[in-house]
Amino acid sequence: MRNDGRENNQLRKIKFTHNFTKHAPGSVLAEFGDTKVIVTASVDKKKPKWMEEDDKRGWVTAEYSMLPSATNTRCKRERDKVSGRTQEIQRLIGRSLRACVDLTKIPDMTFTIDADVIQADGGTRTASICGGYLALKDAVEKLTASGELKENPIIEPIAAISAGIIEDEIKLDLNYQEDSHARVDSNIILTKSGKIIDFQTTAEGEPYDFTQMIELFNIAKSGIDKIIGMY
C-alpha cells in the first residue's frame, strides 16, 4: 500500500471542471489528487510571425507557470527569464497538443494553452497536458459552432500520466513524495488509439531493464485509457 493508500496501478482522484474562467474560449481546472492546474485556451486570429506567408497551417503553442505558493516553499515568479525546466515543460505541452491537431484545419489561427499550477503535488506537466487537451477541445467546439472554424481539427484525444519504480515496485501517477524517491521516473503521453507522443523514462539511480520499461508503459497505458474515459 502506498503513502496515500492507493494500489500500485491506481490513479489519484481526478476531476476536470470545465468553464472554470469566464473569458477564455476554453478553460479547465484539472485536479490530480492535490495537484491543481488552471488551463485556458486562447485564440489569436493570426499565425505566428515566423511562419512563411504561403504556409497554410495554423499553430498550437503553450505556456506554463507555477504560482509562488504552489509548493511548500515559495518560488519566485519568472518575470524576466524563464527557467530551463519551465521551457522544457511548456514545449512538451505544445508538442503534445500539436500531435492531436490537423494544423491545416486552423489556418491563420494560433491557439495558446496557458497552464498555471496553483497547487503542486507531483505530475504537474501531465495534468497540464490533460487539462490542455480539454481546454483546447472546448475552444474548438465553440469556434466550430460559431462558424469561425469550418471543421473540427482535433484528430483524436490525448492524455498523459506519470509512472515510476520505487523500491523495485512499479507505480502509477506519482505524487511528489513518490516522485522524489523514484529510482526510475517516467512521463508517458499517448493518443486514444495508443500511439506514442512521448515516452520519457529516466533512471535516477541504477539502470532499469527492458521488461521494466514494458511494464512502465503498460501501467501508464491503463491509466491513460481511464483518463480518456473520463473526458
N, C-alpha and C positions, 0 to 999 in steps of 0.2 A: 504494500500500500504506500502511496506517495504522500508527501508532506501535506497535501490538501485533500487527501482521502480518495483520490481517483485511482482507477486501474491504469496500467501502463498504456493501454490503447484507447483511453478515454479522453475526449476533448474537455476543455473547461466549459463552463456555461457561456454560450454565445448568444448575443442579441444584436439585431440590427434595427435601429429606429430611423425610418425614412422621414424626409421633410423636416429635419431637425432644425434647420435655419430657414428663414423666410425668403431671402433674396436670391440665393443661388438656384439655378435650374435643377440641380441635383445635390442633395445633402443627406448624409447618413451618419449617425452615431454608431460606431462599431465597437462592441464590447466583447472582449475575450477574457473572461474571468475579471480580474482587477485592472486589466489593460483597457483603456478607453481612448478612442481616437475619433475626432470630428473630421469627416472627409466631405469636401464640397467639390462640385464640378461646375466650372465657369466656362463660358463660350465667348470667344472673340471672333468676329466675322472677318477675319483675315488670316492668311497663313504666315508662318514665321518669315522674317526678312531674309534669312539665309537660303530659303528655298528658291530655286530657279523659277523665272516667270512662267515658263511653259510646263512646269511640274503641276499636274492636276490633282495632286493629293492634298489632303488636309493634314493635321498633326494632333497628337495627344502627348502632353508633357505633364510633369508632376513636380510639386514642391513639398518638402517635408520639414516639419519643425517640432520641437518639444517645448511645452510650456515650462518655464523655470521651476515651477513647483511640482512637475510631473513625477519626480523621483523623491527619495527621502533626503537627498541633499540638493540644494538649489543649483541649477545650471544657468549659466549666463545666456542671455538672448544673443543669437547670431545676427547682429545688425550689419556689420561691415564685411565680415568674412565668414563664409560657410565652411564648416569643418569637413574633413575628408569623409567621415562617417556619414554625415548628412548628405553630401554629394552622392555617395555610393547608394544610399537608400532611395533618394528621390530618382536617381537614374534607373534603379531597379523597378520602382513603381511605374515609371513612364514606359520602360521597355515591356513590362508585363502587360500593361493595358493596350499598348500598340499591337501586341501579338494577337489580341482578340478583336481587332477592328480592321475593317477594309477601308483604308485611308482614302481610296479613290471615291468613296461614297460620302466623304465630308469635305468636298472641295472648298478652298478658301475659308476654312474654319480651323481654329485652334481650340481644343478642349484642354483646360488646365485643371488638374486634380490637385487640390491642396489637402494634405494630411497633417493635422495638428494634434499631437499627442497631449491629452490633458491629464492622463494618469498612466504610468508605465509599470508593468509587472511582467516583462518578457513578451516577445512576439509582436512588437510594435510595427515592424515592417510587414509582417504577414497580415495583421489586422488592417493595416493601411491599404494593402492591395485588395483584400476582400471588400472593405468599405468603399474603396475607389471604384471597383467594378460596379457596385450597386449605384453609387452616385452618378457614374457615367451613364449607366443604363437608364436611370430616371431622367437625366438631362436629354438623352437621345429620344426617349419616348415623348417628352414634351415638345421637342423640336419637330419630330415627325408628325405629331398631332396638329401642330400649328402650320404645317406645310413648309417650314424652313429647311427641313430635310426631306428629300424625295423618298428615301427608303432607309430602313434600319441598317446601319453599318456594322453592327456587332455580329461577329461570326459565330461565337459560342461563349458561354460563361467560362470564367476562370476563378480559381481560388488558390490560396496559399496557406501553408501551415509549417510549423517547426517540428523537428524531432531531434532526438539525441541519444547518446549512450552514456548512462550514468551508473557507475558501479556494475558494469557489464550487463546492464539491462537497457533495452531499447524502449524509449518512452516518447509519447506523442504530445505535442502542444506544450512546450516547456514554459513554466513560469520563470521569474527572474532567479529565484534561488536555485532551481534546477539548471537553468542555462549557465549560471556562473560556476557550477560544479561539473558540467558535462565534459566527458573525455572526448566525445565527438559531437559536433554541433552541425545541424543540417536545416536548411530552408528550402522547401520544395514548392514550386508553382506549376500547376497543371491546368489544362483545359478540361471541360466536362467530358470530352471523349477520351481523356487520358494522355493527350500529347504533352510533352515536357516543354515548358517555357524556361524553367531554371531549376537546377538540381545542384545546389551548392552545399557541399559536405566537407567539413574540415576537421582534422584530428588536432585537438588541443594538446594532447599528450602522446601516448604511443599510437602507432598506426592501427587502422581497423582493416578487416579483411573483406573480400568480395561478398561473402554470404551476409555479412552485417550490412553492407551497402544495400543489398537487395531487400533485406528486412526493413531498413530505414525507409526505403522507397515505398514498400508495400503498406507499412503502417501509416505513412503520410498520405498515400492514395486513399486509404479507407477513411481518413479524416476529411480529406478534400471532398470525397463523394458525399459525406454527411453535410458538410458546409454548403455545397451547391444545392443539396436537397432542401436547405433552409431558405434559399433565395425565393 
